[in-house]
Amino acid sequence: MSVSLLKILVTTRNETVARIMQTLQTFELNYMSEEQNWRLFQHYAFGEVIPNRGSKLVETGKLIMKKCGNLPLAIKSIASLLRHDPEEESWREILDSELWESDVRNEIFQPLQISYARLPTYLKPYFLYCSMFPKDYLYDADELVNLWISQGYVQNNGLKNKQKVGWEYAKQLWQRSFFQGEYREKEFEFTLHDIIHDLARSISGHGCYSIGEDMVSNFPEELFHLYIVGRSEELTETDLPSSRKFTTLRTLFVRNKYFFCPPTTTGFNFSEVQSLRALQLARDDYLKYASFANLKHLRYMCLNGLLQRLPECICSLYNLQYLTLYSCLVGELLESIQNLASLEELTILNCDNLRVLPSSLCQLKALQKLFIRNCPVMELPRDIGNLTKLQYLTIIHTYVGSLPPSLNKIIKNIQALDVRLECSTIGWLEHLVDLGGTLIISIKDVYNLEDVRCANIESMNKLHCLILGWDLYHCDLNLLEHEYLYIDYYGNGIDDEVISEIDSGDEVISIIDIDDDESLMCWLKHHSNLEKLEIHGYDSCTFPCWIENTTLLESIVLKFCQATFLPFGGLHKLKHLKIEGLQFIQEDALPLMLEEIEISECYDLISVTGIQRLKSLVKLSINGCWELCWLDHCWDSKTCTITVTECPKLTKWRLQQHMSCEKVELWIWDYGYRTFPVWIGNPTSCASLERILLERCTFITFLPFGDLHKLKQLIIVGCSSLQIIQEEFLPLVLEEIEISHCGNLISVNGIQRLKPLFKLYIGDCENLCWLDHRGKTDIITVWDCPKLKELCLQRGICYEGSCDTCNKKAHVTQSFFFLDK
């Protein structure tokens, strides 16, 4: 990359830092406008259901918003709080709170303190515990919930176990904007905003403490939770205080490259911190000296380092609930691990020397989760079925080739089974008749047909989903809401030459190659109650007839299969059909009750017929069908969203004039022609269209939408050849217009004719110099359109009201503002 193209953006809240770092003029962010503030407040306080303008909640909300002082984080925090307490009296209490007048170090702390004060009492310790970690720490919800449990914060709640209760509390803190990140069930990582972190640290005082590279000594006298971040050089004995100062310590996290001295020195002695409940250590050699025998209250332990053998004293920690070994060199686990009577979760990651699991592991009666990943473990203990409380079993990237038959004794209790095996047989599956959830089988190379028959997939009548793949490259294995078993089936290595040498007098062994997929599929028959079926890379021309008999199937996914006939017409409960990489779809392949159809990357597909028969269709998505030129013209459905992308030859298609759809959307991406097909814009063909999205239609020069009398929303993105939008091309009923990244757009005409228009958004149109808006539009946002701004300033275009973010010489509508880069 050229040096001239490299740019570094530095953001800071400290003006001194900005002066030190600057090479160009410092850019100071302005406050948001009142309109922007109110939109942000509405989003977090009301969601999609916004009260009437005259509502008392709206009036009170605007007063609270003004007290937040144009600060987005404060508005977000307060509004999230109000969403959980929609009573007018509560809103009034917050508006009149004395904390608005409190003497704090900066103005943003006032609304944040109110948010914290209004937190339910039970949530406060969970939030404050997070202040132990340094700023910018990436929190993992699973780890954090386990730490909360180790501290005794979380209690069982009726039918919910501690894990579910802890996850629920983490979600509540996220909903109240104390945690920021994208919330996902069972896989949630988040951070704390720096100011939120400051708030937590200011409230927790020295109870929670983190030490970085620039701070080693000066520990507070009384400390409960300590996080130590490593540095490049080792600490000496005198750098660390005596552990006698830490008699109240309940959490200790030490991350890489810190040195722990032997107990015989003046350094840290673990035997002195008997109140410790959570411990994480990361160092190569500390465990030669450290003694954990007195840590009787320890609930959580994570060891990370070049540890070659676990100390025997670990197995005497009878209160230990969570044990993690990460990147250790241990070759085996201790037989005495059975003494960990309270152990609920055992996680072993990246332990390259671990090949054997002791049989005593099966005596951990409290064990609920067993997670092994990236370890050369050869097999699971034979009596694993004795783990009667086991609910989660994960075995990934190991040498385990099969599951012990005893697992079937507890298979009913398991909620999540993620086992990805590399094996040459699947016959051992016959023992797991109670397997539920999802079964994924990756089939490659050469197969023993008799072994496939012995697997007896048909007897697994509790399976919900079956995924069969000759090529699982596109398969989503993140099926966290289901238990699933993944078998990477490599075959027995017999090639074509060996097959030809088998003597006819020898015992017959049924061996098939990759070209006989249909024979193999016949033995992979599943039970008739299956709900979802996925098939990847199937090379035969026809599917087996047993698919037609799976009458309860609700979802079918086909990816890169060669079949030309799809026997799905009789599947009357099928609602979702996803087809990727097929080249022909027959009309009778579409069951009448289909609600969603997704078709993608069918490069040679010419036509799709039979859609007009689908009375329940609510979603049609077609993407990357380069030769597609015909699509059925109508269907009768109450709601339908249509998405068409990368289908440049689609010219024959029209929507039924009087179709009963309540909402029809048309998305067109990467369209490669200068004009749209004649049916687009025709009031007969597209009478029901309410929303159109055009993205990267780089050759289009005009928009033929003037006669679409139901069109309410028009979005145009990246149409680089578009120069002028004429007024006759914009229907009078438009309510929202969004135009962005159209570099050659010069003029937008006809906006003043659109009486219902309440939102106009225009951005990154560097040559746009004319916008003839003179009506009253609620929201108008213009950003990075320098010629348009210059025109307004030069000519003093007069509108009602004014805007603080614009030059005072220009008079514009009250809600009209510019956002420059």
N, C-alpha and C positions, 0 to 999 in steps of 0.2 A: 504494500500500500504506500502511495506517495505521502511524504511527510506533510505536504500542503493540504491533504485531505483529512488529516488527523486533528480532532478537536477534543478537548477535555472540558467537561462542565463540572464546576465545583459549586456545591450548594452548602450554605452554612447559615446558622442563626446568629453568628458572631461577626460583627462588622470589622473587628480587628483582623480576624482570619481572612476576610474578603480582601482587605487592603494588602495583606502579606502575599496572598496567592495571585492577585490580579495581574494580568498582562494587558487586558483591555479594560474599558470602563465598566465598573461594577453595575449590574442591573438589579435594581431593587423592586421586588414584586409589589404590585399595588394591592390594596384591599379589593375584595369582590364587591360588585355593585349590589344594591338592595334587592334587585330582581333576582340576581344569581343566588344571593343568600336565601331568599324565600323559596326558590326552587329546590335548593339543597335541603332546607328545613322540611318542606313538604314531603320529599322523597323518603326521609328517615322517620318522620313523625306520622305520616298518614299512609305511606305506601301508595297503592294504586287507587284507593278509595279516598278522595279528597272531599271534605265537607263543602257545603255552599259558602259563598263569599261572606254572607251575613252571619255565619255561625260564630258563636262565642268562642269556640275553640280556635277558630282562625284568628279572631281579634286578639285573644290572649297569646296565641302562638307568635304573632308578629311582634308583640311587645317583648316576649322572651327572646326572640331572634335578635332584636335590636340590642338587648343587653349583652349578647355574645360578642359584640364589637367587631363584626365583619370577619371573624376568625373561623375558617371552615371546620377545624378540628373541634372547636367549642360547639359550633352549631350541630355538627354530626353527633357529638356525645350527648348533648341535651335533648336533641330531637329523638335519638334512639331511646333515651330514658322515657320520654313522654309517650312513645308508642306503646310501652308496656303498662301505661297508666292513663287511659283515655278519659278519665273523669275530669270535668271542668274544675272542680274544687282542688284537685291535686295540681292542676296546671297553675291555678291561682297561688297555691302555697309555694310553688317553685318561683313564680314571678316575684312574690313578696319576701323571698328568703333573705335573711340577713347576711348570708354568705356572699351575696353580690357585693357587699360593702366591706368584706374582710380584707385585712392587711396582708396581702401575699406578694411574692416577689415579682410576679408579672400578671397581666390582666387575663391571660388565658387560664390561669389556675382557678379563677373564681367559678366559671361554669363547670370546670372539671371537678372541683371539690363538691359542687352541688350534685353532680352525677354520682360521685362516690358516696356521698352522704345518703343518697336515695337508693343506693344498692340494697337489696335484701341482706340482712345480717349474715345469713349463711354463706353468701357469695364473697364477702369481704376477705376472709383469710385466703381463699383460693387466688384472688387477684394479687394480694400483697405478697404471697409466696413467690410470684414471678419476678419481684424486684431483686431477688438473689442473683439472677443471671445478668450478664452485662448487656449493654445496649446493642441493638442489632442482632441479638441472639435469635436463632430460628427455633422456635418451640415445636416439638412434636407432641401432639395431643396424647398419644398412647403413653409416652414417657412421662409427661406431666401428670396425667391421671394416676399412674402408678406411684409417683412421688407424693401426690396428695393423699393417696390411700396409706402410704407408709407413715405419714405424719399423723394419721388418725382423723383426718378431716372428713373423710367420706364414710358414710354409714349405709348399710342396706336399707332400701326403701320399699317395703312391701314385696312385690314380685320382682323388682328390679335389683340386680346385683350391684356391687360397688362400681364396677367398670362402667356400667350403663349410667349410673347416677353421676359419676365423674364426667363422662362425656356430655351429659345433659347440662352440667354446670359450665363446662367449657363453651358449649354452644350458646348458653345464655350470656356469657361475658362477650362473646363475639357479636351477638345480636345487639348488645348495648354499646358496641363500638369500643370496648376496652381492648379487644383483640382485633387485629387487622389481617386479612388474608381471605382466600376463597375457601369457604367451609364445604367440606365433603365428608359424608358419612364414612367412618372407619379409616379415613386417610386425611387428616387435617393438620397442616402446618401453618403457623402464623407468627407474627411478630408483634411487638409493642411499639407504638409511636414513641419517639424520644421523649416527648412531653408527658405522655401517659406513663412512661417509665419513671420520669422525674417525680410525677405525682405519687406513684407507688412507693418510691424510695423515700420521699419526704414524709409519708405517713408511717411507714414501717420503721423509720429511724435506722439505728445500727443493728436492728435485729436481723436484717438481711444485708449481706455484704458481698461485694465482688472485688477481687484484687487483680489488676492488670500489670503490664510490664513496667508501668511507671510508678507503681505503688506496692511496696513489699511489706514494710513495717507499719507501725501506727495502727495496730488492730484495736478495735473497741474492746472495752473490758468485758461486756456481756454480749455474747453473740450466739444466735440460734442457727443461722443458715449461711454458709460460706461457699463461695465459688472462686476458685483460683485458676487464672488463665496462664498458660505456660509462656516461656520466653526462650530465646535462642541459647542463652548460657545457663548452666546449672546454678542453683542457689547453694550457698554454703550453709553450714549448720547454724551460724549466727543470724542468718537472714530470717529464719523462721522462729517464731516465739515458742516458748514452752507450751506444751499441750495443756498444762494446768490452767491456762487462761481460758480454755475451751470446755470446761466441764459442763456447760449448758448446751453445747453444740448438738444439733439434731440432724443437720444435713451438711455434708462435705463433698464438694465436687472438685476434683483436680484434673485439669486437662493438660495435655502433653508437656513434657520437658521440665517438670518440677522434680526436685530431688527430695526424697524423704530419708531422714537420718535414722540410724538404728535406735531402738529404745534406750540403749545404754548411754547415749549421748544426750546433750541438752536439746536435741531436736524433738520432732513430733513423735509422741508415743500414743499409739491407738488404745492402749490399755487404760489411758487416763480419760477417755471420752466415752464413758459407758452409756450416756444418753443418746448416742448416735443412732438414728433410724434409717438414714439413707447415705450411701457411700459410693462414690465413683472415683476410681484411680486410674491414671494413665502414666506409666513409667516402666522402663525396662527392668530395673533391679530392686525396686523397693520391697517386693514381696519376699526377698531373702531375709528380711529383718522384721518386717511388720508382723505383729501378732493381733489376731482378731478374736481370740478366745473369750475376751471379756465383753464383747459387743453383743450382749444378750438381747438388747432391744432392737437390733438391726433388722429392718424389714426389706430393704432394697440394697442390692450390691451389683455394681458393674465394674468388671476388671478388664483393662485394656493394656496390653504390653507384651513383651517377649517372655511371658510366663511359661515355664516348661512343665510345671507340676503344681496342682492346686495344694495349698497347705491343708493338712488334716484338720486344723482347727476350724476351717470354714464349715465343715460338716457337723459341727457342734452348735451352730447357730440355729436353734430350734424355732425361732420366731421369723426366720428369713422367708419372705414371700416371693421375691423377685430376684433372680440371679441371671446375669448376662455375662458371657465371655466373648470378648471381641478381639480378633487378631492376636490370639494367644498361641503359643507353641505347644500346648498340652497335647500329649499323645493319647491320653485316655482320661476318663473321669474316675473319680474315686469310687470304690465299691461302697464306702460308707456314706455315699450321697443319700442313701435310703433314710438316714437319720434326720434329714431336713423335712420334718413331718408337716411343716406349714407351707412348704414351697408350692406356689400356685402357678408360677410362670418360669420356664427355663428357656433361655435364648442363647444360641451358639452361632456366632457369625465369623466367617473367614478364619477359622482355626485349621490351618493347612495340614497339621499333623494328626488331627483327630480321625481315627479310622474305626474305633470300636466304642460302642455304647455299652456300659455295664448292665448286666441283667437286673441288678438291684435298682435300676432306674424305674422298673415296673412296680416297685413297692412304694412309690411316692403317691400315696392315696389322695392327697389334696391337689395334685397337679391338674391344672385346667388348660394350660397352653404349653405346647412344645414346638419350638421354632428352630429349625436347623437349616442353615444356608451357607453355601460355598465351603463345604467341609467334605473330605474324602471318606465319609462314613460309608461302609460297605453294606450294612444291613441294620434293620431295626431289631430290637430285642424280641425274642419269640413270644414272650408273655405280655406284650404291650396291651393286650386286651384286659389286663388287670387294672389299668388306669381308669377306674370307673367314673371319675369326675372329669376326664379329658373332654374338652369341648372344641379346641382349636389345634389342629395338627398341620404343620407346614414343613415340608421336606423339599428343598429346592437346590439344584446344582450339587448333588451328591452322587455317589456311586450305588445308591440303593436301587435294586432292580425289581423288587416286588414287596408287597405288604404282607405281613404275617396273617395267617387265617384267623388268629385270635382277635384281630381288629374288628371282625364282624360282631363280636359280643357287645361292643360299645359304639358301633357305628350309628345307632339310633340317637345317642347322646351328642354326637359331634355336630356342631353348628357350622363350622368352617373347616373344610378339608382341602388343603392346597398341597398336593403331592405330585411333583413332576419327576417321573421316573425314566431312566435310560435303561431299556431292557430289550430282550429279544423275544419275549413271550408275554402274552396277556392271559394265558390260561388260568393263572392264579386268581383272576377276577371272579371266578365262579364261587369263591368263598364269601364275597362281599355282596350278598344278595340284598342286603338292606341299605345299600349305598343310595343316598339321596342327593338332591342338588344337581350339579353339572358334572358330566363325565366327558373329558377331552382326550381323544386318542389321535396321536400323530403317527401316520403310517408311511413308511418309507422303504424303498428297496424291495427285498424279497421276503415272503411271508410263509409261515407254516399254517396252512389252512385248517388243519385239525386243531391246532392251538387256538385259533380264532374261534372255532366252533365251541371248544371247551369253555371259553370265557362266558358263554351263555348270557349275553347282554339282555336278552329278552326277559330273563327272570328278574331283572332289577326294576321291579314295578314301582319303586319310589323315586326314580330319576325324574327330574323336571326338564332337564336340558341335555342333549347329546350333541357333541361336536366331533365330527369325523373329518380328518384332514390329511390329504396327500401333500398339501403345502399349507402350513399354518402360519406363513409369514405375515398375513394380514389379520390373524386372529387376535382379538382383544382378550388377554388372559387376566385382565384386572376385574375379575368377577367377584368383587368383595362382598356383594350382597348374597352370594350363594356359596355353599360348600362345593368344591369341585376337585376332581381327580384328573390329573394331566399325565398321560403316558406317552413318552417319546419313544416310539416303537421302531427300533432300527433293524429288526430282522436278524436272521442267523448267518448272514454273510455268504450264502450259497449263490454262485453266479450261474449264468446260462451254460457254461461249459461243464460244470459239475452236474447240472440237471441232465444234460445229454448223456452222461456216463452212468447214470443209475440203471442197473440191470433189471430187466423185467422180472427176474426171479427173486429179487430182493423184496423185503417188506415195503409195501406201498406207502410213501410219504407224500401227503398232499402239499405241494409247493407251487405257488403261483407267482408270477412276476407282475410288474407295475402295469402291464397292458391288460390284465384281466381283473380290472377293478370291480366289474359287475359281480363276479363270482365271490369276491371278498365281501362286497356289500350285502350279499344274501345272508351271510353268517353274522353280520353286524345288526341284524334285525332287533329292534327295540320293542318294548311293551307298547300296547295300544293307547295308553293314557299319557304319553309324552306330550309336553306343552310346547317345547321349542326344539327345533332341529337345525343344525348348521352343517353344511358340507363344503369343504374347501378342496379345490384341485382335482375333482373327480373326472377321469378321462373317458369313461365309457359313454356311448351315445344315448343310453337309456338308463333311467333310474329303476331300481327294483320295485316290484308291485306292492311290497309291504308298506311303502310310504303312503299309498292311497288309503290304507286301512287304519292309519293313525288318526282317528276321527276327532280327537281332542286337541290336535295341534293348533296353536294360536299364532306361532311365529316360525317362519322359515327363512334362513339366510343361505344363499348360494353364491359362492365366490369362485370365479375362474374354473367353472365346470364346462365340459364339452357336450353335455346332453342337449339334444334338439327338441325333445318332447318332455314337458314338465307335467307329471300326472297329479296335479293339485286341484283340479276342478271340483272334485268331490269332497274336499276338506271344508265343510260348511262352517267351522268355527275359526278358520284361519283369518286373522285380523291384520297381520303385518307380514309383508313380503319384501325382502331385500335381495336384489340381484346385482351382482358385480362381475363384469368380465364375461358375460354370456353374449351370444351373438344372434339368438333367435328366440322370440317369445310368442307362443301361440295363444290365440284368443281363449281357448278352453282351459288354459293354464291359470286363469284368474278366477278364484272363487268369488261368489257374489257378495259375501260378507266382509270383504277386505276393507279395512279402514285406512291403511297406510301402504304406499308403494314407493320404494326407493330403487332407482335404476341408475347405475353408474359404470363408466369405463367399458361400455359395450360398444366398442369402436366400429364394428361392422353392422350394428343393428340399424335396419332401415325403417321399420314401422312398429308401432305399438297399437294393437287393436283390442277391442273388448272392454275398454274403459267405460264406455257408455252404459254398460250393464251393471256397473258397481254403484248401488244405491246408497251405500254407507261410507263411501270414500271421503276422508277428511284431509288427507295429505298426499300430494303427488310430487315427487322430487326426481328430476331427471338431470344427470350431470355427465359430461364427457362422452356423449354419444355423437361422434363426429359425422356419421352418415345418416343420422335420423332425419327423415324428411316428412313423415306422416305420423300424426297423433290423433286419436279419436276426438271428435269435435264436441262432444257434450256428455254430461252425466247429471244425474238428479241427486244432489246431496245438499244438506242444509248448511254445512260449513265446509269450506275446502281451501287449502293453501296450495298454490301451484308454484313450484320452483323449477325453472329451466335454466341451466348453465352449460356453457361450452357445447352448444348444439347448433352450429352455424348454418346447417342446411334445413332446419326445421321451417318449412314455408307453408305447409298444408295443415292448418289447425285453426279451429275457431271454437269459441265458447258458445253454448246454447243461449239464445237471446233471452229466453224467459226461464232460465235455470233458477232453482230455488236456493242457491247458495246465499248465506247471509254475508259471507266475506270471502272474496277471491283475491289472491295476491299473485303477481307475476314478477319473478326475479330473472333478470337476464344478465349473465356475466360473460365477459370475453367474447362478445359477438363480433365476428370478423368481416362484416359487410357494411357498405355505405348506407344502405336503407334497410328498414325493418320489413318483414313480410307484410303483405297487404292486409292480413287479418288483424294485425296489431294497430289499434287506433280506429278500426271499423266499429261503429256503434252497434252493428248487428253481431259481429263476431265477439266483441269484448264488452257487451253491455253490462256485465256484472262486476267488472274489475273495480276494486276499491283502493288497491295499493300497487304501485309499480316501483321496482328497484332496478336501476341500470348501473352496472359497474364494469369499468374497463371496456366499454363499447367504443373502441378507439377510433373507428372510422365513421361513426354516425355524425351527421351534420344537422339534422333537424328532428323535432319530436312531434309525431302525428297523434297527439292525444286530445286535441281540442273538442272532439265529439264524444268523449267518454263521460257520460253524465252522472256516473256514480263514483268517479275517481276522487278520492279524498286525500291521498298522500302520494307524493312524487319525490323519489330520492335519486339523485344523479351523482355518480362518483367516477372520476377518472375518465371522462369522455373527452379526450384531448382534441378532437377535431370540431367539437361543438363551439361555434362562434357567437351566434345570436339565438336567443330564445324569443320567438315572436309571440305576440299576445294571442293570436288565433290558435296557437298550439296548446294553450293552457285552459282546461275546462273551468267554468265559472264556479264549480262546487268545491274546488280544492281548499283544503283546510291546513295542510302542512306541505312545505317545500323545503328540501334540503339539497344544496348543490355544493360540491367540494372537489378540489383537485382537477379542475377543468382549466388548464393553463392558457388556452386560446380563447376562452369565453370573453366577449367584449361587452355585451349588452343583454340585460334581462328586461323584457318589456311585458306590459299587461298586468303587473302585480296589483295596480290600483283598481282593476276590475274585479278582483277576487274578494267579494264581500265576506265570505265565511272564513277567510284566511286568518289564523291566529298564531301561526308559527312559521317564521322564515329564517333559514340557517344557510349562510353562504360563507365558504372559507377556502383559502388557498387558490384563489383565482387571480393570478398576478396581473392579468391584462384587463380585468373587469373594470370598466370606467362609467357604466351607466346602470342605474337601478331606479325605475320610475315609480317608486312606492310613495303614495300620498294618502293611503288609507290608514285606518286604525288597526294595527296588528298587535296582539298581546306581547309576543316575543319575537324580536328580531336580533339575530346575532351575526355579525360580520367580522371575520378575522383574516388577517394576512391578504388583504385586497388593497394594496397601497394606492392604486390609481383611483379607486372608488373613494377612499378616504380623502385623498387630495382634492377630488372634485367637490365633495361636500364642504370642505374647508374653504376652498377658493370662491365658490359661488354662494356660500351661505344659504344653502337649501333650507327652507323654513318648514318645520313641522311643529306640531303641538308639543309643548314641554321641552325639557332639556335633560342632558345626561352628564353626570360629573366626570365620567371617564373620557369624554371627548373634549376637544378644544372649546373653550367658552365662546369663541366667535361663531361656532356652528350651532344652529338650533335644530334639534332632532326630536323624534318622538320620545316619550318618556322612557320606553323600554328598548330603545335602539342604541346598541353600543358596539364599539369596535374592539377586537382582541388581536393585537399584533403579536408576532413571534417575539 
